[in-house]
Amino acid sequence: MIKNFLAKYGRHFWIISLFVTIFATHDFLYDEGDFFSVLMLGGLTYYFFLKGTGRLLEEDDPFVQ
């Protein structure tokens, strides 16, 4: 069941990470958030976007051995 879910909707996973990044950016700008969280979540959002859209191939991925 979970494999079918990931196969069907896995390419849109970066949108969830984008919402968390937006929240962290708002927290950084208006409250007491830290810049490292914004930077880390922004990087993860970009990575998931590249993986989900197929723009980052397996041989170019630094996390695949």
C-alpha positions as CSV (number, residue, x, y, z in Angstrom):
1,M,0.0,0.0,0.0
2,I,2.7,2.5,0.9
3,K,4.8,1.6,-2.2
4,N,1.8,2.4,-4.4
5,F,1.3,5.7,-2.5
6,L,5.0,6.7,-3.0
7,A,5.0,5.6,-6.6
8,K,1.9,7.8,-7.3
9,Y,2.6,10.8,-5.2
10,G,6.3,10.7,-4.4
11,R,7.2,13.3,-7.0
12,H,5.1,15.9,-5.1
13,F,6.7,15.3,-1.8
14,W,8.8,18.5,-2.1
15,I,5.6,20.6,-1.7
16,I,5.3,19.4,1.9
17,S,8.9,20.4,2.5
18,L,8.2,23.8,0.8
19,F,5.4,24.5,3.3
20,V,7.7,23.8,6.2
21,T,10.4,26.0,4.7
22,I,7.9,28.8,4.3
23,F,6.9,28.5,8.0
24,A,10.5,28.4,9.1
25,T,11.2,31.5,7.0
26,H,8.3,33.3,8.6
27,D,9.5,32.2,12.0
28,F,13.0,33.5,11.2
29,L,11.7,36.9,10.0
30,Y,9.1,37.7,12.6
31,D,9.9,35.6,15.6
32,E,13.0,34.0,17.1
33,G,13.8,31.4,14.4
34,D,17.3,30.6,13.3
35,F,18.9,31.0,9.9
36,F,20.3,27.5,9.9
37,S,16.8,26.0,9.8
38,V,15.8,28.1,6.9
39,L,19.0,27.2,5.0
40,M,18.7,23.5,5.7
41,L,15.0,23.2,4.9
42,G,15.5,25.3,1.7
43,G,18.3,22.9,0.6
44,L,16.1,19.8,1.3
45,T,13.2,21.3,-0.6
46,Y,15.4,21.9,-3.6
47,Y,16.8,18.4,-3.4
48,F,13.4,16.8,-3.2
49,F,12.2,19.0,-6.0
50,L,15.1,17.9,-8.2
51,K,14.6,14.2,-7.3
52,G,10.8,14.4,-7.7
53,T,10.9,16.0,-11.2
54,G,13.7,13.7,-12.4
55,R,16.2,16.4,-12.9
56,L,18.7,14.8,-10.6
57,L,19.8,11.4,-11.9
58,E,21.0,8.6,-9.8
59,E,24.6,8.9,-11.1
60,D,24.7,12.6,-10.2
61,D,23.0,12.2,-6.7
62,P,25.6,12.7,-4.0
63,F,23.7,10.6,-1.5
64,V,23.5,7.4,-3.6
65,Q,26.5,5.1,-3.5
